[in-house]
Amino acid sequence: MKKYLIRSVKYLVAISVLYVALSWVMHYANNVQGITFGERMLAMLNNGWQGWSAIVGIILLAVTYPYFGYVKRHISGNIVTDRAQLNQAAEFTGLELVAESGGELVYRAKGLRRFVMLFEDEVRVRQRGEEVEIEGLRRIAVRMAFDAERYITNKRRVE
């Protein structure tokens, strides 16, 4: 629950900054004379429900994104015997191995990409019975699972 709350706050801040930045660009692109950016933002908020609906939308998006934005994917394989394929899939996705302990691999993004992803770039790979579980941010985990499954299937065909 604590991790969910932290993610929600991170996304709320990031979306709010993006919203204000886009509003600022639109204000100065319109070249409006006689009204400041602050006055324009206040006018938008004093415009009844229309002005507040954007703020409510931003809050709802920030609260729900951590729930819908993270997944667990299962692929057939073994974390020990298919490790090279898992590492190859992670590297192709732009991740690097940062930790390994007790049958779990932890990958993170490289360089500036970590900042862009608000440091929520961690992908955990675990063995669950006959399957490998890949857990993390939806777009990264799904891509890594797809690539890893393909690499593992190709390895088995060659053998």
URPE-V217339 format. One record per run of one state. SS is the DSSP state (alpha for helix, beta for strand, coil for the rest). FROM is the first residue (numbers start at 1). TO is the last residue. Records with the same first field share a line. If there is no record, write none. Layout:
SS = FROM-TO  FROM-TO
//
This chain:
coil = 1-1  31-36  46-48  69-69  77-82  94-94  102-103  110-111  117-122  129-130  159-159
alpha = 2-30  37-45  49-68  83-93  112-116  138-158
beta = 70-76  95-101  104-109  123-128  131-137
//
